[in-house]
Amino acid sequence: MNIKPAIPRKRAFTIVEVLISICIIGIVAAGLMGCFTFSLFAIRMARENQRATQIILERAEAIRCFNWDSLSNVPTTAVTDYYNPATQSPPLYTVTTSLSAFSPSTGIIPSYATNMQQLTIIVSWKTGNISRCRTNMTYIAKDGIQNYVY
């Protein structure tokens, strides 16, 4: 019995193996970039939505402090606001405010209906090519908070 010492053979990767591994790495990298793109877009949408909510609350609180007699001076034309008012950076928010008579959903008009008004604030903007809109509806009472401010 002859035992020959094992001589290690030098082997390299074939071109097919290299091409397959490059394809796999490319697919993984593309998927990773897609995840980054989607997460950054989702963060952008959340920030813009938060700003729209802030604009709605700012307008509603300002209007709630109006005297009952001066509610007719509330501007109903569309006004614009920015994501960052200091730099006027996009997106551009369009804010529409409307006041209407109190109308309960039950259909039965209560005795205090003439002492209330319905305030609707609509904020619309674009995130990329997507049109977005947020709406808030609240009520203002004749004997509400405005009587306690100054």
Secondary structure, 3 states (H helix, E strand, C coil): CCCCCCCCCCCCCCHHHHHHHHHHHHHHHHHHHHHHHHHHHHHHHHHHHHHHHHHHHHHHHHHHCCCHHHHHHCCCCCEEEEEECCCCEEEEEEEEEEEEECCCCCCCCCHHHHHEEEEEEEEEEEECCEEEEEEEEEEEECCCHHHHCC
